[in-house]
Amino acid sequence: MPKIGRDDRYIPASTTVSMAPDISGDFICDGTLDEVQIHLAIDYVASLGGGSITILQGDYDAVVVLDEDEVIIQGVGDATYIDGNTRGHAFSVTGARGVIKDLQVSTTGGATNNFDGVNVTGADCVVENIWVSDSDRHGVYVNAPGGKVRGNLIESVDDNSVGVGALGDGTIISGNDIDTAGADTILIDVDAENCVVEGNKITGWTGEAIDDNSLTSSIGNDNWAGAGSYEIQTGVIAEPTVTAGGVWEGRVIQVENSDEARYFTWVYKNAGWRGVEVL
């Protein structure tokens, strides 16, 4: 059954446009035949050069593959529930400039099948206002450039809540509420350059809150465990003057030089501070 209860922001179905057209010209994915309907809708909208698909309220046992460009798939809130179960990623986004928003997804946690809530390999895609209520692997995984992961609630994942792969240059991770990660809440691959992590609320991780292996990301204004994780110090550029400990793992301090337009971003990682100068 759908895990209803995150909020009450359901949209009236009267405005819905989805699935293969009926005689009225509307498109409605209503839970019948689940992913068959959804994929018919994707193919039809793609044949028009792109467009929007709305999936009505319901419990969908589906593995959705968005393999076309310029397609938006939206639900009507958390009551649109796409459950990949133990079959596959709830959503695989392989087309470019796709958008997934306003619905709930899950895969079966603890199943060791390595399936994500949303898996993105298409360029310049958006994952927005999604509730990942459970996941056997990552909540959202992006392995293509220009992705945006914003405004999502991500809970109870077995691996990283948000993972950015080697091809995920320029991914923006912002405004997410992230809880109970089996590994890191946010993990950025060493080869994923110039990502942005900003304004996320993070609780309940096992590895690190933010693990930027690339050391090229812009990280700021995030909050975890109820405490500010990002602060600015002004003065001579040097290692931060705070006393670091286990609770600092993954946290960020920016040290600015008051006389020059230079600063270092320091990340506490593996029991020590690591600094990157930003010009």
C-alpha positions, 0 to 999 in steps of 0.5 A: 500500500502507498505510504501516505502521510508526508503532507497533504499537497495532493493535486486534483486529478482533473488537470491530469495529462498522462498515458496513451490518449483516450477518445477525449485526447487526455492521457491517464495512468490510473494503475491499470497495467502499471508500467505498461501504461506509463511506458505507452505514455512516455513513447507517445509524449516523446513522439510529440517532441517532449511533454508532461505525463501525470500519474494519478494517485495509486500504488504502482508496482512498476519499474519505470524507464524514462528513455526519451528526451524532454519528458516530465513525469509527475505525480499528484504527491506522495499518494502516487507511489511507484514501488520497484520492489525487488525487480529494479530501480523504481525510476531509471532516467536515461533520456536527456533533460528529463524531470521526475517530480511530485511522487513517492518511490521505493525499492525493497530495503535489505534485499541486496538487489542494488536497486535505487529509488531513482537512477539517473544516467541522462544529462541535465535531468531533474529529480524534485520533490520526491519522497524516497521512502525506502531503498535497497541501494541509493535513494537517488543516484546521478551518473551524468552531467548537469543533474539537479536533486532538489527538495526531496525527502530521502529516508531509510536507504541501505547505501548512500542517500544521494550518490554522484558517480564519476560522470556527474560533473556539475550536479546540484544537490540542494534543499533536501531532507535526508535521514537514515543512510546506510553509508554516506548521506551525500557521496561525490565521486573523485572524478565528479567535478564542480558539484554544488551541495547547499541547504540540505538537512541531514540526519542519521548517517553511518559513514559521512554526512557529506563525502566530497571525494573530488575536493572540487565541490561547493559546499555550504549552508547545510545542517546536520544533527541539529547543528550548523555544519558550515561556517566562515572564519576571517583572517590568515588562511590556515587550518580552522581553529576549532577543535575537531573530533568525530562529530566534525566528520564531513563538516566544512569551514571556509577560511577567508583572507581579510586582505585578499580575495582568496579563501580556503574551504576546509573539510574534516575527513579521515581524522584531519582537515583537508583544504582546497583553495578557491580563487 
